C-alpha cells in the first residue's frame, strides 16, 4: 500500500468537484487497512473512507488520509437447492454485482439495478428503490472496527438498518466495511408492483417477466428519469423523503390536496420530497453551475461546478424554501464532507 500526497479527488466523485486530499491510499487487500490506520495513528491524521464517490459532496479540501476501498471479489460460499450465499468485496461495483446475479438467475437485488456506487457503500445508506432495500438480501457484514482495532462480523440484525440508514451511517468512521455476505434466491419472487415497472413490462408486452426483464425495466426507468453522472455530475437523490406526524399530514393535505405521501405507521407519513421541491418551483431551475434536475426534483445536478460548496448552498436554499412553505425540514441523503 502506498500513501500518495496532494491528490485531486475530482476523478473519484460523481459530482466531479475539485477537492485536494492531503493523503490518499487505494486499499485492494483487507490487510492493508490495518496498515493504513496504523499510519493515521502514527501521523495523527484522521481518515475518510470512500467507495465509488457517488454519494459524497466535497465542500472543502481534506486534511486526512482518504482510503479508497477497492477490495474486489465475488465468492460463492454456500448453496442450497433454493438459495445461494455470496461474499462480495466492498470495492466491487454495485451494478456489476447486480448484473452478475441476474445473469446467474439469482434474485433479490434486481430492483436495485443501475444504482451507482460500490457494494461496500450499499449497506451504509441501505440503498433502496422500487420496493426493495439492500438489507433484505444481506446476511452479515465483515468490517474493521476502528475502536477495537480488529475485524468483526456483524449479523443483519446488528446493523440497525432503516430507511436510508444503518449502524454504519449512525457511527461514522467506526466501521470500515471489507466484505458483505448476501443471500440470493434461485426461485425469486419478483417485485413488479411499482407502477413504473408494470408500465414498462406492459409496453414491452411481457406477461411473465424473468429476472432479466425486471432488471432491464428498471435500467430503462432509471436511465429515463435520472441524469447520467458521466454527463451531468450528481449523486442521485440529494434529499431523503421526510417522515411527518399524521396530524401534520392531515393539515397539509387539506391545504395541498395533491401532496404525495403514504403512511408508514399509524402515526407517521412519508412524504415525497421530490413533490415538495417541485411544488416550491425548483424543478428545472438553474443557478450558476448548479441546478435542480428537470425530470426529478430530488436530484441536484452540476453543470460544471468547481467546489461542492456551490451545490451545498443551492441545497440550503431548497431546504429553506420547503421549510417556509410546508414546515418540513428536509434532510440531505448525500454525505457532506
Ligand atoms: N415526484 C414529484 N416530483 C418530482 C419527483 C417525484 O412529484 O420531481 C413524485 C412522483 O410523482 C411520485 C413520488 O414523488 O409520486 C415518488 O417519486 P419516485 O417514485 O420517483 O421516487 P422518489 O421518492 O422520488 C425514491 C428513492 C430513489 C429511487 C426511487 C424509486 C429516496 C430518497 N429516493 O425516490 O432513489 O430510485 O424512490 O424507488 O428514497 C437514490 O437514492 O439515489 C434514488 C434515486
Boltz pocket constraint, residues with backbone or C-beta under 6 A from the ligand:
constraints:
  - pocket:
      binder: B
      contacts: [[A, 128], [A, 129], [A, 130], [A, 131], [A, 226], [A, 235], [A, 236], [A, 237], [A, 239], [A, 240], [A, 241], [A, 260], [A, 272], [A, 273], [A, 274], [A, 275], [A, 276], [A, 278], [A, 283], [A, 293], [A, 295], [A, 296], [A, 297], [A, 298], [A, 333]]
      max_distance: 6.0
